[in-house]
Structure formats: C-alpha cells, structure tokens
Amino acid sequence: MMGFPYKAKGLSFVTPVAYDHRFAWAAIGAYYRIADEIILGLDRDRISWSGKYFRLDEDEFRRRLTEADPLGKISLVEADFHSQGSAPANDTFERNALSTRCKPGNWVVQIDSDELLQNPGEFRDWLLARRGPWRVMGRWTVVFKRFGEDYLVIDKDSSWISVATRRQGRYTGCRDTKEFKRRSPLRMLHFSWGRDEEELQQKLESWTHAGDFDTVKFLALWKSVTLENYRRFRNFHPMDGKDWPSLRLIRKGDPDWVAAEF
C-alpha cells in the first residue's frame, strides 16, 4: 500500500453525539488540547442509529458546546444519520460523512462520547511522526461499573479499537477500514457500561448492538455487581463470555485513573 508523501499537519477529531451527549463534554475535554479541529455529529431529528428518539435540552446543549470550545475548534454537523437501514449502517454512514468534513491530509481520529484519552500528548506526538496510511488502533480499558470515583473495569491483557486513519470516507464497518492495522500507544477508558442505570438502559435500547443479546438479563447482571462480590464474575460477556474474563478495581489516584467528569 502506497504511503502518504508527507506527514499530516494536524489531528481532526470526530465525535458522534446522540443519546449519551452528556458524556461528550468529558471526552472532548480529554482531547481538546491536542486537536487541531473537532467535528461533532448530531442527528437532526434526534434519532439514534438504532432508530430510537432521544431527548436533548437544546439550550443546555448549546451552552455546553460554547463552554467546551474556548478556541473555536468545534464544528457541529446536523444531518440525517438514521436512515441507512440498520444501526451498523447508520454508524458507518455518519463516520464517513463526518470524516469528509475534516481537513485533507490530517489524521482523522474517531473518539466516541464515552471514551476518555489517558495519554493524549503521547498519542499526538506518535501520530504526527508517522505518515500512514494505516488503520491506527488504540487500547481500550472498558469500564463496567462506577462507584463514585472508583471504577470496575474489564481485566484483560488487550482490547484494541480502530481510532484513526488518513483516508476520509473509507469506513467499511463502524470505525474500521480495510487498511493495514497499526497499534499506537493510545490508551483510553471506555465508559461503555460505567454510567447510571437509567443511562445504561437507554444505551441498551439505542446503540448499534441493541438487538444482539438479551439486554434485560444483562442489566440484571450489571445491577448485581458490587465492590464486595465483583471477584466472583468470570467469563461473563453477554455475546462472547470469554471476552470478559474478570473484573478489577481502579481507584482514584491509581496510575491509569482519569477523572470522569459527567
């Protein structure tokens, strides 16, 4: 695969915003300093990828958007991101649409609302030293449940997710492209399940995998996990048990802890 003849001049961050918009401000805050531009996507009809309506306090959203953008880096794109026939197709369509709004030649970095970068400076330096093209991977630590400022996370050696490419409009399945994969030093906390019960219920009804497993059974399991019994849970992923071998606790002040300000 032919590489780019020049290094990227900057980083364009893309974040789709929907039912979990409350989380987006912390995600943006974690990467704002290293972003050269930020493209946010919001469905114009306030419908999620899985076809569910979500509530949005318009005045509050605009206020938070202004507060989050003191340097004028953010552009908001409102369009139809729910009419492609399925949740995965809508997901992929929106990412492609937003990526084409980015500056040509930049690295396009897709970070979701519930992801917090743990080492943004290191990631920026690493990315700008490379031309690509690759599908750049970042390492996820999945937060299963929050107890105040302490997090129960999935304890596994590696969990990687596609985060960056220099090819706009080339997404083939959500954040994936057909490019050669290259692991980066990026580390992220993914608050996939680390939210309150009402928000988790909304996610289970609205996200890309809403129809892939018994969400009622999963929610009951999630509610049963405590700081006293979490060590008992083994191989419990709802679709592929062994993908979640066990849980571990991250406390405030631990090296891999990042404040979740939402």
N, C-alpha and C positions, 0 to 999 in steps of 0.2 A: 504494500500500500504506500502510495506516494505521500510524503510528509508535506507540511506547510513550509514554504520557502523562508518564512520569517516568524519570529516569536510573536505571541499575542501581546498587544499593547495593554490589555486590561481584562478584567473579570466582569461579566454580565451575569447577575444573579436573577433567577426566575423562581417565583413562589406563587403557586395557585392558592387562592383563598376561597373558602366555602364555609361549611358548617362549623369548622374549627377555627374561624377567623380570630377568635380571642387569643389563640396561641401564636398567631403570626407575628405579633409585635416583639415577642421574645426571640423568635427565630431571626427576624430582621436585625434586631439589636445585636445578636451574636455575630453576624457577618457584615454589618453596615460599614464598619471601618475599612474593610478590605475590598468592598465592592466599588467598582467604577460606575456602574449603573444597576438599577434594580427594576425588574418588570414584574408587576403583580397582575394576576388574572382573577377576574370575578365574573361569574355568570350573570348576565344582565337580567335574567328572570329569577335569580336567586334559587336555582335548582342545582342539585348536586349531580355528580357523574352517574349515580345510580337512580336518578330521576326523582329524588325527594326534595321538597321545598325546605329551605332553611330560613330562619329569622335573622335579620340584620338590622340593628339600630343604625339607620343611615347617618344621623347626626353624630353619634358616638364614633362610628367608623371613620368619618371624615376628620373628626378631631384627633383620633389616634394616629391617623395617617399623617397629618400635619406635624404632630409631635415627634413621630418616628423619623422625620425627614428634614433635619435642620440644614442639610447641604444641597437639597434639591436633586437627589439622586433617583427618586422613585417615580415611575410612570405606572398608572393604573389602566389596564385594558379591560373593558367590559364588553362581552360578546356572548353569543350562544355557544356554550361549552357542554351542552347536554343532549344534543340531537343526533349523535352518531350511531345509535342503535344498541349500545351496550356500555356498561361502566368502563371496562378497559379501553374500548374505542374512544370514549369521551376523554378519558385520561390522556391517552396518546395524542389525540387531536389538539387538546389545549396546550400541551407541552410543545408540540410542533408550532402552533400558532404563536405562542409567546416567544419562542426562540427566534422566529423570523423578525421580531421587533428589536433584537439585540444588535449591537454594533458589529459589522462584519469583521471577522478575524479574531474577535475576542473569544476567550473561553466562555462557554455558556454553562453556568453552574445551576443545576436544579436542586433547590432545597425546599422541602415541604414545611408547612406551618408548624408541625410538631417536632421539628429537628433542630437541635442546638449544636453549633460547632464548638468543639472543645479546644482546638488549636488553630484558629483562623490565620494567624500570622505565618505560621509554618506552612500551612496549606497554600497561601498566596505565593510565597517565595518559591515553593516547589513547582507550582503550576506555571508561573511566569518564566521559569528557567527551561521550559520544555515546549516544543512546537506541536507535538502530536502529528497526525490525528490519532486519537485513541478514544475509547470509552473509559474514562477515568473513574476508578472505584474509590469509595470511602468506606471506612469501617463503622458499622452501626453497633451501638450498645442499646438494646431495646429495654425501655423502662416499662415494667409490667404493672407496678402499682406505687403510688406515692403515699407516704405517711409524714405529713408536714414537709420538712426539708430533707427527709431521708427517702431513698428510692430503692425499691426492689427491682433488680434488673435480671434479664436472662443471662445465665452464666454459661458461656460457650467460648471456644477458642477464637472463632472468627465468624463474622457475619458481614458480608460486603454488599454494597448497593451502588448502582451507577449514579454518578453525580455530575459529570462534566464531559463536554465534547466541544470541538471547534466547528462541527458541521451543523449548521442550522437546518431545522425542518427535516431531520433524518431519523427521528424516533420511530421505532417499529413496534414497541410494546412498552407502554408507560415511559419510564426513563431510559430504557435500553435502546441501543443502536446495534448495527451489525459490525461495528468496528472492533478491532483487537482490544482486549481488556488490559488495563494497566493499573495496578494498585498504587494509590497515593498514600501519604502519611495522614490524611484527614481522618479525624475521629469525631464521632457525633453521638450525642444522646438522643435517642428516638423515643419520644413520649407517646408511642403508639397506643398504649393502654394506661399510661400514667396520668389519668385525669379523673374527675369525679364521676359518680355513677350515671348521672343524667347525660353528661357529655359522652361517656363511653357508650351508652345506649344509643345515642344519636349517631355516633360513628358506626356502630354495628349495623345500623339500618341504612347508612348513606354511603359507605366507602366502596371502593372498587370490588372488594371480595364479599359484599353483603350476602350473596346467595351461595357461598361456597361451604358453609358449615352451619351447625346448629347454634345460633347465636344466643338463644335462651339458655341453653346448657352451659355455654361458655361464660355468660355473665354470672350465672350462679356459682361457677367455679371461682371466678375472679373475686366475687364478694366473700368467698370463704377463706381467702388467703389472708393471714395476719403475720405480724412480726414474730409471733410465738410458734406458728406452725409451718412457715414457708419452706423449711428444710425438707418437709415430707413430700413436696411435689417434684416428681421426676417424669421426664418424657411426656409432657402434657400439652404440646402444641395441638390446637384443635383440628388441623388438617394433616400434620405430619409430626406425630408425637415426639420423635427423637430430635426434632429441630430445636426443641426447648428442653435440654437435659435437666436443668435445675435452676434455682434462683440464688442470687447473692445480694447482699445489702451494701449500698453505698451511702455513707453518712456525710453530712456537711463537714467540709474540711478535708475529706479524702482527696488524693491527687486527681482522680477522674470525676470529681463532683463539679457541676456547673449549676448556677442558680437558675431555677425555672420560675421566672417572674410572670406567672399567669395564674 
